[in-house]
Amino acid sequence: MVKLELMLNYEGAITSTEYVKKDFRKAMRIIALSVLSSAVVATGLFFLLKFLRSLS
Amino acid sequence: MINEVYVIKDSGIPLFYYNYDQLVSDDPVSDDRHTLEAGFFAAIVQFGVELANDELRYVVFDNRTYGIKRNQDIYVVFSENVQLSVGQLEDLDKKLSTASEFISERFAGKPLDIAMAVNEEAMDKLIGDFSSFLVQKEIIQEDVPLDTGRLKKQVRNFVFKSVGYEPGKCNIGKREKMKRLSVGLIFITISLALFSVIALIPSIPVWITFFLIFPLFMGFNGIYQYFFRFCVTNALKKQYDMN
């Protein structure tokens, strides 16, 4: 008899519409947060540089 | 009549679950309980082997009897909501053997990487086939139609819980988290290095700083993915990677 060796894969596709939607919403939130954070930091760096240039 | 059916991998991962009471109940218990129960059975069977070098066949509670059949690394567990007599236990044993043989035949000669999380088609087939088999052999009751959709959802939840995937919460494992943290930190470093270059060369206009939004985005994205244990690309590709 073939040894029963069920493999549990730790990666795979998601076909459940409900789960796909949940994941999509979370992904959008992370993207939005990243855009916001990078915009805030870039603006901060812009003003910092402007200030530094004004000193010299 | 059998009230509960489990097929469990020796690691405690449930592969199939059926509960008559839950099917007819308006207030089903959490899926967590079934996952815990599967782990409990796998643990006590292995404990029995370690302790007495023998197979644990039954678990008897005041109002419930569980029969366990081990076939290599797969356990089939049936339960009835009563204490059973010796004759009834023999009958339970026969049913267990039949189901266990079915499971063996189902997998014999197959690559056996049913990989339920990856191949939901295979998972659906297993659940469908085994459910039909149980009904056909009159092991489970037919008066309540077997809700295969719900059953599949439960099993899918089992597998997802076992590997740690939580929809909308966590879709990457430790290794993948670390990769994203590394990428994030690299891009933040690149952003700071570029900022230093812009600051040190006065001929570069100040507004160029706004271009740093791109490496900064990559940096923050990586760091947020690390902290939230969630990969944006995987989510958009409808995948998960718990490695």
Contacts between the chains, C-beta under 8 A, distances in Angstrom:
chain1	res1	chain2	res2	distance
A	1	B	72	7.7
A	1	B	104	6.6
A	1	B	108	6.3
A	2	B	107	7.0
A	2	B	108	5.1
A	2	B	109	5.9
A	2	B	110	7.6
A	2	B	112	7.1
A	3	B	72	6.1
A	3	B	73	7.7
A	4	B	71	6.9
A	4	B	72	4.7
A	4	B	73	5.4
A	4	B	74	5.1
A	4	B	103	8.0
A	4	B	104	7.0
A	4	B	107	5.5
A	4	B	112	6.6
A	5	B	73	7.0
A	5	B	112	5.4
A	6	B	9	5.4
A	6	B	13	8.0
A	6	B	15	6.8
A	6	B	73	7.4
A	6	B	74	7.3
A	6	B	107	7.7
A	6	B	112	6.1
A	6	B	113	7.8
A	6	B	114	6.2
A	7	B	112	7.1
A	7	B	113	4.6
A	7	B	114	7.9
A	7	B	115	5.6
A	8	B	9	7.3
A	8	B	11	7.4
A	8	B	13	5.9
A	8	B	115	7.4
A	8	B	116	7.7
A	8	B	117	7.1
A	8	B	159	7.4
A	8	B	162	6.7
A	8	B	163	6.6
A	9	B	113	7.6
A	9	B	115	4.3
A	9	B	117	5.3
A	9	B	118	4.6
A	9	B	163	7.8
A	10	B	117	7.6
A	10	B	163	5.1
A	10	B	173	6.4
A	10	B	241	7.0
A	10	B	242	4.2
A	10	B	243	5.1
A	11	B	117	7.8
A	11	B	118	7.2
A	11	B	239	6.9
A	11	B	240	6.5
A	11	B	241	4.1
A	11	B	242	6.6
A	11	B	243	6.2
A	12	B	115	7.0
A	12	B	117	4.3
A	12	B	118	3.5
A	12	B	119	7.6
A	12	B	239	6.8
A	12	B	240	6.5
A	13	B	118	6.6
A	13	B	120	7.6
A	13	B	238	6.0
A	13	B	239	5.6
A	14	B	167	7.5
A	14	B	238	4.9
A	14	B	239	6.6
A	14	B	240	6.2
A	15	B	120	5.2
A	15	B	238	7.5
A	16	B	153	7.6
A	16	B	156	6.7
A	16	B	167	7.6
A	18	B	167	7.2
A	19	B	167	3.8
A	19	B	168	7.5
A	20	B	238	5.2
A	22	B	167	4.3
A	22	B	168	3.1
A	23	B	167	5.9
A	23	B	168	5.8
A	23	B	171	6.2
A	23	B	230	8.0
A	23	B	234	7.7
A	23	B	235	3.8
A	23	B	238	7.4
A	24	B	235	6.0
A	24	B	236	7.1
A	25	B	168	6.3
A	26	B	168	4.7
A	26	B	169	7.1
A	26	B	228	7.4
A	26	B	230	5.6
A	26	B	235	6.3
A	27	B	230	7.3
A	27	B	232	4.4
A	27	B	235	3.7
A	27	B	236	5.8
A	30	B	221	6.9
A	30	B	224	5.1
A	30	B	225	6.5
A	30	B	228	6.1
A	30	B	230	6.3
A	30	B	232	5.4
A	31	B	221	7.2
A	31	B	232	6.0
A	33	B	220	7.4
A	33	B	224	5.8
A	34	B	217	5.4
A	34	B	220	4.3
A	34	B	221	4.1
A	34	B	224	5.8
A	35	B	217	6.3
A	37	B	216	7.4
A	37	B	220	4.3
A	37	B	224	7.8
A	38	B	212	7.9
A	38	B	213	4.9
A	38	B	214	7.9
A	38	B	216	3.7
A	38	B	217	4.1
A	38	B	219	7.5
A	38	B	220	5.3
A	39	B	213	6.1
A	41	B	191	7.9
A	41	B	212	7.8
A	41	B	216	5.4
A	41	B	220	7.8
A	42	B	209	6.4
A	42	B	210	5.5
A	42	B	212	5.0
A	42	B	213	4.3
A	42	B	216	5.8
A	43	B	210	7.8
A	45	B	195	5.5
A	45	B	209	5.1
A	45	B	212	6.1
A	46	B	206	6.4
A	46	B	207	7.3
A	46	B	209	4.2
A	46	B	210	6.1
A	49	B	195	7.5
A	49	B	198	6.5
A	49	B	199	5.7
A	49	B	206	5.2
A	49	B	209	5.4
A	50	B	206	5.3
A	52	B	199	6.1
A	53	B	202	7.0
A	53	B	206	6.2
A	56	B	202	7.5
